[in-house]
Amino acid sequence: MSSTVELTKENFDQTVTDNDFVLIDFWASWCGPCKQFGPVYEKAAEANPDLVFGKIDTEAQPELAQAFGIQSIPTLMIVRDQVAVFAQPGALPEAALDDVIGQARNLDMDEVRQSIAQAEAQGRQGAQPDGSGPAE
């Protein structure tokens, strides 16, 4: 039995809301590096039964890939407490994946939320109310 969950637009929000630690592998069946990363991801899922390991087939779920601005696959994303704390394209070797999971486990989510709030506050300060800011 697979220890990963197939994520779709129908179950994505609930999965991320119901679980405080979700790893997401954006992949496609035609992608060679995705096929290489698959067994590494499955092994990590088996080694971390307390975490939710999701997979998003970008061919079947283009809206989800688009919503996260996925440009290349595979891309690994980690969501803790409904906050994306890690996102990186490329097939990670086993040791690197274990390291990333360990780092994500050790994050202080209060600090993460605080830094997000500070960044959002700075972003609001930088916007010109009359629209005379830098042109895009």
C-alpha positions in Angstrom: 0.0 0.0 0.0 1.3 3.5 -0.9 2.0 5.7 2.1 1.4 8.8 -0.1 -1.9 10.6 -0.7 -3.0 11.7 -4.2 -4.0 15.3 -3.8 -6.6 16.9 -6.0 -8.4 20.2 -6.0 -11.2 18.4 -4.3 -9.2 17.2 -1.3 -6.3 19.6 -1.2 -7.8 22.3 1.1 -9.1 19.8 3.6 -5.8 17.8 3.7 -3.8 21.0 4.4 -6.4 22.3 6.9 -6.7 18.9 8.8 -3.0 18.2 9.0 -0.3 20.5 10.5 2.5 19.1 8.4 2.0 18.2 4.7 4.7 17.4 2.2 3.7 17.8 -1.5 5.4 16.3 -4.5 4.4 18.0 -7.7 5.1 15.5 -10.5 4.0 14.2 -13.9 4.1 10.7 -15.4 6.3 11.9 -18.4 8.9 13.5 -16.2 12.1 11.4 -15.8 13.4 13.1 -12.6 10.0 12.7 -11.1 10.2 9.0 -11.6 13.6 8.9 -10.0 12.4 11.0 -7.0 9.2 8.8 -6.5 10.8 5.9 -4.6 12.9 8.4 -2.5 9.7 10.2 -1.6 7.8 6.9 -0.8 10.7 5.8 1.4 10.6 9.1 3.3 6.9 8.7 3.7 7.3 5.2 5.2 10.1 6.6 7.6 7.8 9.5 8.7 4.4 7.9 9.3 3.3 10.9 11.5 3.5 13.3 8.5 1.2 13.5 5.4 3.0 12.9 2.1 0.9 14.2 -0.8 1.5 13.9 -4.5 0.0 16.3 -7.1 0.0 15.1 -10.7 0.4 18.4 -12.5 -1.2 16.9 -15.7 -4.3 15.9 -13.8 -4.4 18.9 -11.5 -3.1 21.9 -13.6 -5.1 24.4 -11.4 -3.2 23.3 -8.3 0.2 23.6 -10.1 -0.8 27.0 -11.4 -2.1 28.2 -8.0 1.4 27.5 -6.5 3.3 28.9 -9.6 5.0 25.5 -10.2 7.4 26.1 -13.1 9.3 22.9 -13.1 8.9 19.4 -11.8 9.5 17.7 -9.6 8.9 20.4 -7.0 8.8 19.6 -3.3 6.7 21.8 -1.1 6.3 21.6 2.7 3.2 23.2 4.3 3.1 23.6 8.1 0.1 25.0 9.8 -1.2 26.0 6.4 2.0 28.0 5.6 4.3 27.0 2.8 7.7 26.8 4.6 9.7 25.2 1.8 9.4 24.9 -1.9 12.2 23.7 -4.2 12.3 22.3 -7.7 14.4 19.3 -8.5 14.7 15.7 -7.4 16.3 15.6 -4.0 18.6 12.8 -3.0 17.5 10.8 0.0 19.9 12.5 2.5 18.8 16.0 1.3 15.2 15.1 1.7 15.7 13.7 5.2 17.6 16.9 6.1 14.8 19.2 4.7 12.2 17.2 6.7 14.3 17.5 9.8 14.7 21.2 9.3 10.9 21.7 8.7 10.1 19.6 11.8 12.4 21.9 13.9 10.8 25.2 12.7 9.3 27.4 15.3 6.0 28.2 13.6 5.4 31.2 15.9 8.6 32.7 14.5 7.6 31.9 10.9 4.2 33.5 11.3 5.9 36.6 12.9 8.3 37.0 10.0 5.5 36.6 7.5 3.5 39.3 9.3 6.5 41.6 9.3 7.1 41.0 5.6 3.5 41.7 4.8 3.6 44.9 6.9 6.7 46.1 5.1 5.1 45.3 1.8 2.1 47.4 2.6 4.4 50.3 3.6 6.2 50.1 0.3 3.0 50.5 -1.8 2.2 54.0 -2.9 -1.5 54.8 -2.3 -1.7 57.0 -5.4 -0.3 54.2 -7.6 2.9 56.2 -8.3 5.2 53.4 -7.2 7.6 51.6 -9.6 6.0 50.4 -12.8 5.8 46.7 -13.3 
